[in-house]
């Protein structure tokens, strides 16, 4: 099994959930109101920094994780192509091997 970790702006959740469903991902966990700082800047959900992130965790068979990661990569590339500036797109995807113990 593999765990897929998707970090993105909260405003992208609808698109991300739709993409996951289209790629057969039916079970996942969403953490909302995630704050921090990365390549796209500070994300604190405050008046001066109103953006907020979400994290999606999904545990998948390796081939399904690869399919979802490829679809997410295509989404990112599509957004880069349609963007009119050089700002990074607030989407990161990671995967790791995992085991279920309980």
C-alpha positions in Angstrom: 0.0 0.0 0.0 1.0 3.6 -0.5 -0.1 6.8 1.3 -0.8 9.7 -0.9 -0.5 13.1 0.8 -2.0 16.1 -1.1 -1.4 19.6 0.2 -3.4 22.3 -1.6 -5.3 25.5 -1.1 -8.7 24.9 0.5 -10.3 26.5 -2.5 -9.1 23.6 -4.7 -10.8 20.9 -2.6 -13.8 20.5 -4.9 -11.6 20.0 -8.0 -9.3 17.6 -6.1 -12.2 15.5 -4.8 -13.7 15.3 -8.3 -10.3 14.2 -9.7 -9.9 11.6 -7.0 -13.3 10.2 -7.6 -12.7 10.0 -11.4 -9.6 8.0 -10.7 -11.3 5.5 -8.4 -10.2 6.9 -5.1 -13.3 6.4 -2.9 -11.8 6.7 0.6 -9.6 9.5 2.0 -9.3 11.9 4.9 -9.3 15.7 4.7 -7.7 18.0 7.2 -9.0 21.5 6.9 -7.7 24.9 8.2 -4.0 23.9 7.7 -1.6 26.7 8.2 2.1 27.1 7.5 4.6 28.6 5.1 6.0 27.2 1.9 7.0 28.1 -1.7 3.7 30.0 -2.2 4.2 32.1 0.9 2.5 32.2 4.3 -0.8 30.5 4.8 -2.3 31.6 8.1 -6.0 32.4 7.4 -5.7 35.9 8.8 -6.8 39.3 7.5 -3.3 39.9 6.0 -2.8 36.3 4.8 -6.3 35.0 4.1 -5.4 31.8 2.3 -5.8 28.5 4.1 -4.6 25.0 3.1 -6.1 21.5 3.3 -4.4 18.1 3.4 -5.9 15.0 1.8 -4.6 11.6 2.9 -5.4 8.5 0.9 -4.1 4.9 1.4 -4.1 3.2 -2.0 -2.7 0.2 -3.8 0.5 1.3 -5.6 -1.0 1.3 -9.1 -4.0 3.4 -8.0 -1.7 5.8 -6.2 0.4 6.2 -9.3 -2.8 6.8 -11.4 -4.0 9.5 -9.0 -0.6 11.1 -8.8 -0.4 11.3 -12.6 -3.9 12.9 -12.7 -2.8 15.4 -10.1 0.4 16.2 -12.0 -1.7 16.8 -15.2 -4.0 19.1 -13.1 -1.0 21.1 -11.9 0.5 21.3 -15.4 -2.9 22.5 -16.8 -3.1 25.2 -14.2 0.5 26.3 -14.9 -0.3 26.6 -18.6 -3.4 28.7 -18.0 -1.7 30.9 -15.4 -0.7 34.4 -16.5 2.1 34.8 -14.0 5.0 32.9 -12.6 3.6 32.4 -9.1 3.8 28.7 -8.0 0.5 26.8 -7.9 -0.4 25.9 -4.3 -0.4 22.1 -4.8 2.1 19.5 -3.6 1.7 15.7 -3.8 3.8 13.2 -1.9 3.6 9.4 -1.5 5.2 6.9 0.8 4.9 3.1 1.3 2.7 2.3 4.3 1.5 -0.7 6.2 -1.8 -1.2 8.1 -1.1 -2.6 11.5 -4.6 -2.5 13.1 
